[in-house]
Amino acid sequence: MESNIHNYMEVLVNKRFFALEFHQIYTLDQIADMKCITLNQLPTLYIRYSLDMLAATSQKKLMEYDEMVAAAVENAEKMIANDRRERKDDFDDIVIYRPKDRFELEDEEDPFSGKLNLD
């Protein structure tokens, strides 16, 4: 892929993070987590040149993108602020997946006998 192709939403997210001075408030790990959480909430908009994007997009649509980014950043910040990994007393409701033996049957299952009953 071309090296100058990028997701325009990343530009807007970075701009928002800088405006909110997250580098003064959060660690680099927290910022990276917040960026991932934020970008996962937004549509992907691949472009080559930001100037072309700005020229071809209406002001209304650009404002809509800014509002979407603001809401996604706010959600991500709330998730990081309430990070369950940091709380040691909140692990009772976490479900841990333990794979079963692949040949173990559930109580209601019968093993296949090799005969089909079409009655």
C-alpha positions in Angstrom: 0.0 0.0 0.0 1.1 3.5 -0.7 2.9 5.1 2.3 0.9 8.3 2.1 -2.5 6.6 2.4 -3.9 7.0 5.8 -7.2 7.1 7.8 -8.4 10.6 8.0 -10.1 9.9 11.3 -6.6 9.4 12.8 -5.8 13.0 11.9 -8.9 14.2 13.6 -8.4 12.0 16.7 -4.8 13.2 17.1 -5.9 16.8 16.7 -8.5 16.3 19.4 -6.1 14.6 21.8 -3.6 17.5 21.3 -6.3 20.1 21.9 -7.4 18.4 25.1 -3.7 18.1 26.2 -4.0 14.4 27.0 -0.2 14.2 27.0 -0.3 16.2 30.2 -2.9 14.0 31.9 -2.4 10.4 30.7 0.5 8.0 30.3 1.6 7.0 26.8 0.0 3.6 27.3 -3.3 5.2 28.3 -3.2 7.5 25.3 -2.5 4.5 23.0 -5.5 2.6 24.5 -7.7 5.7 24.2 -6.8 6.1 20.5 -7.6 2.5 19.8 -10.9 2.7 21.6 -11.7 6.0 19.9 -10.8 4.8 16.4 -12.8 1.6 16.8 -16.0 3.7 17.3 -15.5 5.7 14.1 -15.9 4.9 10.4 -12.7 4.4 8.5 -12.0 7.1 5.9 -8.9 6.4 3.9 -7.3 9.3 2.0 -4.1 10.2 0.3 -4.0 13.9 0.9 -5.7 15.9 3.7 -5.9 19.0 1.5 -7.9 17.0 -1.2 -10.2 15.7 1.6 -10.8 19.2 2.9 -11.5 20.6 -0.5 -13.9 17.8 -1.5 -15.9 17.7 1.7 -18.7 20.0 2.7 -18.3 22.1 5.9 -21.4 20.4 7.3 -19.8 16.9 6.8 -16.5 18.1 8.4 -18.4 19.4 11.4 -20.2 16.0 11.6 -16.8 14.2 11.6 -15.6 16.5 14.4 -18.7 15.8 16.5 -18.3 12.1 15.9 -14.6 12.3 17.0 -15.5 14.3 20.1 -18.1 11.8 21.2 -15.8 8.8 20.6 -12.9 10.5 22.5 -15.3 11.2 25.4 -16.4 7.6 25.5 -12.8 6.3 25.3 -11.7 8.7 28.1 -14.5 7.4 30.3 -13.4 3.8 29.7 -9.8 4.6 30.6 -10.8 6.6 33.6 -12.8 3.6 34.9 -10.2 1.0 33.8 -11.1 -2.3 35.4 -7.5 -3.4 35.2 -6.6 -0.8 37.8 -9.2 -1.9 40.3 -8.3 -5.0 42.2 -11.7 -5.5 43.9 -13.8 -5.7 40.7 -12.9 -9.2 39.4 -15.8 -11.2 40.6 -18.0 -10.5 37.6 -15.4 -11.3 35.0 -16.1 -14.5 33.0 -13.1 -16.6 32.3 -13.3 -18.9 29.3 -12.1 -22.4 30.0 -12.3 -24.6 26.8 -13.9 -28.0 27.2 -12.5 -31.2 25.9 -13.8 -31.2 22.3 -15.3 -34.6 22.8 -17.2 -33.8 25.9 -20.9 -33.7 25.4 -23.4 -31.4 27.0 -26.0 -33.0 29.2 -28.7 -32.7 26.6 -26.6 -34.1 23.7 -26.7 -37.7 22.6 -23.8 -39.2 20.8 -24.4 -39.8 17.1 -25.1 -43.5 16.5 -24.5 -43.3 12.7 -28.2 -43.9 12.0 -30.6 -41.2 11.0 -34.1 -41.4 12.4 -36.4 -39.6 10.0 -39.7 -40.4 11.7 
